[in-house]
Every structure is written in structure tokens, then in C-alpha cells.
Amino acid sequence: MSNLHLTPAVAALIFFGVVVCGHNFRKLWKEQPPGWQKRAWLFGLPAAIGLLALGFLPLKV
């Protein structure tokens, strides 16, 4: 388990994915088109997982 870490490039990609998914989640929440809840889960879940990974996995430089 000690070899579980993020490199700066991987962390940057995860951060970019979190920003894109979070933006789409917020857009769906604000507009609320028909069936928005299911699509919001598709964007919210990866954003949450990415934030947890960035918050709890160490960055190895």
C-alpha cells in the first residue's frame, strides 16, 4: 500500500476531470432538464471520486 501515490501529471488529469464533471453537474442542476437526476449522477460520482483521490492519495514528486 505504500506504493500508492499520484504523480503530478496524473493529479493534473484527475483535477481537469473533476473540474469538467463538476461544471457539467452544476449546469444540469441549474437547468434541470427532463431526466437530469440520472445524468447528474453520471457527472457527480466521478467528480466526488476524483476529489477523494486528490485529497487522500499522496503526491510523489
matplotlib code that plots the C-alpha trace (Angstrom):
import matplotlib.pyplot as plt

x = [0.0, 3.0, 3.5, 0.0, 0.6, -0.2, 2.3, 1.9, 0.7, -1.9, -3.0, -3.4, -5.5, -7.7, -8.1, -9.1, -11.7, -13.1, -13.5, -15.2, -17.5, -18.3, -19.1, -21.5, -23.1, -23.7, -25.1, -27.6, -28.6, -29.2, -31.2, -33.0, -34.0, -36.1, -34.1, -31.4, -31.0, -29.6, -27.2, -26.2, -25.1, -23.0, -21.1, -21.2, -19.9, -16.6, -16.1, -16.5, -14.2, -11.6, -11.8, -11.4, -8.4, -6.8, -7.5, -6.3, -3.6, -0.1, 1.6, 5.0, 7.3]
y = [0.0, 2.3, 2.5, 4.0, 7.6, 10.2, 11.7, 15.4, 14.5, 12.1, 14.5, 17.2, 15.0, 14.0, 17.7, 18.5, 15.7, 16.9, 20.4, 19.3, 16.9, 19.4, 22.1, 19.7, 18.6, 22.2, 23.1, 20.2, 21.1, 24.7, 24.0, 20.8, 19.4, 16.2, 13.2, 15.5, 13.5, 10.4, 12.5, 14.4, 11.2, 10.4, 13.6, 13.9, 10.5, 10.8, 14.3, 13.1, 10.1, 12.4, 14.8, 12.0, 10.6, 14.1, 14.6, 11.3, 10.0, 11.5, 13.3, 11.9, 14.5]
z = [0.0, 0.4, -3.4, -3.9, -4.9, -7.6, -10.0, -10.8, -14.4, -13.2, -10.5, -13.1, -15.3, -12.3, -11.4, -15.0, -15.0, -11.7, -13.0, -16.2, -14.4, -11.6, -14.2, -16.1, -12.8, -11.8, -15.2, -15.1, -11.5, -12.5, -15.7, -14.6, -18.0, -18.1, -16.6, -15.2, -12.0, -13.7, -15.8, -12.7, -11.0, -14.1, -13.6, -9.8, -8.9, -10.9, -9.6, -6.0, -6.5, -8.1, -5.3, -2.8, -4.7, -4.8, -1.1, 0.3, -2.1, -1.6, -4.4, -5.3, -6.9]

ax = plt.figure().add_subplot(projection="3d")
ax.plot(x, y, z, "-o")
ax.set_aspect("equal")
plt.show()
